[in-house]
């Protein structure tokens, strides 16, 4: 019995070592890990006539609301590992504000382009059309926690 137990641990250790070696090799060879861990690029484009206010999770613009003027873009990227999900909060006007999933595995894009006018819409390359996203508001969310006060904006 002890031989089988040791043999089982040896197989698991060998498999784990192989995974580590492959990951190290992929990180050392330029482009080899690109398919394993692709870089995802998100672009938010304000295609409306008025500025919109936004903040996006796990970015430089995730701590407060930031202005996105008309005809301008905000771009960020991250490495796709496992099942990443990223959200943004968007304030378009008083009747159109809330959160939306800016990236999920279902998005099926590595260069995700969002057009924001009266609502956010993702261009879906896989089906060749725009897909509107609904904004949602969690009951406990309070926007005043994310507004810059005068002392913060002076920094």
C-alpha positions in Angstrom: 0.0 0.0 0.0 2.7 2.6 0.8 4.2 2.1 -2.6 0.9 3.0 -4.3 0.6 6.1 -2.2 4.2 7.2 -2.9 3.6 6.4 -6.6 0.5 8.6 -6.6 2.3 11.5 -5.1 5.1 11.1 -7.6 2.7 11.3 -10.5 1.1 14.5 -9.1 4.5 16.0 -8.4 5.6 15.2 -12.0 2.5 16.7 -13.5 2.8 19.9 -11.3 6.5 20.2 -12.3 5.6 19.9 -16.0 3.0 22.6 -15.7 5.6 24.9 -14.0 8.2 24.2 -16.7 5.7 25.0 -19.5 4.6 28.2 -17.8 8.3 29.3 -17.4 9.1 28.5 -21.0 6.0 30.3 -22.3 7.0 33.4 -20.3 10.6 33.3 -21.7 9.7 32.8 -25.4 8.2 36.0 -26.8 4.6 35.4 -28.0 4.5 31.8 -26.8 2.2 32.6 -23.9 0.0 35.0 -25.9 -2.6 32.3 -26.6 -2.3 30.9 -23.1 -2.7 34.3 -21.3 -3.9 36.8 -23.9 -3.7 40.6 -23.3 -7.2 42.1 -23.3 -7.6 45.7 -24.3 -10.8 47.7 -23.4 -11.7 51.0 -25.1 -14.5 53.2 -23.9 -15.4 55.8 -26.5 -17.8 58.7 -25.8 -19.7 59.0 -29.0 -22.3 61.3 -27.4 -22.5 65.1 -27.4 -22.0 65.6 -23.6 -19.3 64.4 -21.2 -19.9 61.2 -19.3 -18.4 60.2 -16.0 -16.9 56.8 -15.3 -14.8 54.6 -13.1 -13.5 51.2 -13.9 -12.5 48.4 -11.6 -8.8 47.5 -11.2 -7.6 50.5 -13.3 -5.9 53.8 -12.6 -9.5 55.2 -12.8 -11.1 53.0 -10.2 -11.1 55.2 -7.1 -13.3 58.1 -8.2 -15.4 59.4 -11.1 -13.5 60.7 -14.1 -14.7 62.8 -17.0 -14.7 61.3 -20.5 -15.3 64.3 -22.8 -17.3 63.9 -26.1 -15.3 62.4 -29.0 -12.6 61.0 -26.6 -11.6 57.5 -25.4 -10.2 55.8 -22.4 -8.2 52.6 -22.9 -6.9 50.0 -20.4 -5.6 46.5 -20.7 -5.0 43.4 -18.5 -3.9 39.8 -18.9 -6.7 37.3 -19.3 -6.1 34.7 -16.6 -8.7 32.1 -15.6 -12.2 33.8 -15.7 -11.7 37.5 -15.5 -14.6 39.9 -15.1 -14.2 43.7 -15.1 -16.9 46.3 -14.5 -17.2 50.0 -15.0 -19.6 52.5 -13.5 -21.0 55.0 -16.0 -22.9 58.2 -15.4 -24.3 59.4 -18.7 -27.2 61.5 -17.4 -29.5 61.4 -14.4 -31.7 58.8 -16.0 -28.9 56.7 -17.3 -26.3 55.6 -14.8 -25.1 52.4 -13.2 -22.6 49.5 -13.6 -22.0 47.3 -16.6 -19.7 44.4 -17.2 -17.1 45.9 -19.5 -15.4 42.4 -19.9 -16.5 38.8 -19.2 -15.5 35.6 -20.9 -18.8 35.9 -22.8 -17.5 39.1 -24.4 -15.3 37.0 -26.7 -13.0 39.8 -27.5 -9.3 40.7 -26.9 -9.8 44.2 -28.2 -13.2 45.2 -26.8 -14.6 48.4 -28.1 -17.4 50.2 -26.3 -19.4 53.0 -27.8 -21.2 55.2 -25.2 -24.0 57.5 -26.3 -27.3 57.1 -24.5 -26.1 53.7 -23.2 -23.0 51.5 -23.5 -22.8 49.2 -26.5 -20.1 46.6 -27.2 -19.1 45.8 -30.8 -19.2 42.0 -31.1 -16.7 40.9 -33.8 -17.9 37.3 -33.5 -21.4 38.2 -34.6 -20.6 41.5 -36.5 -23.0 43.8 -34.6 -23.3 46.2 -31.6 -24.8 44.7 -28.4 -26.4 47.1 -26.0 -25.6 46.6 -22.3 -28.0 47.5 -19.5 -26.8 49.5 -16.6 -27.5 48.1 -13.1 -27.4 49.7 -9.7 -26.8 47.7 -6.5 -29.1 48.8 -3.7 -26.3 49.6 -1.3 -24.3 51.7 -3.8 -23.8 55.4 -2.9 -22.2 57.5 -5.6 -21.3 60.2 -3.0 -18.6 57.8 -1.7 -16.8 58.2 -5.1 -17.2 62.0 -5.8 -14.0 64.1 -5.5 -14.3 66.8 -2.9 -12.4 70.1 -3.2 -9.3 68.9 -1.3 -8.9 65.8 -3.4 -9.4 67.6 -6.7 -6.7 70.1 -5.7 -4.0 67.3 -5.6 
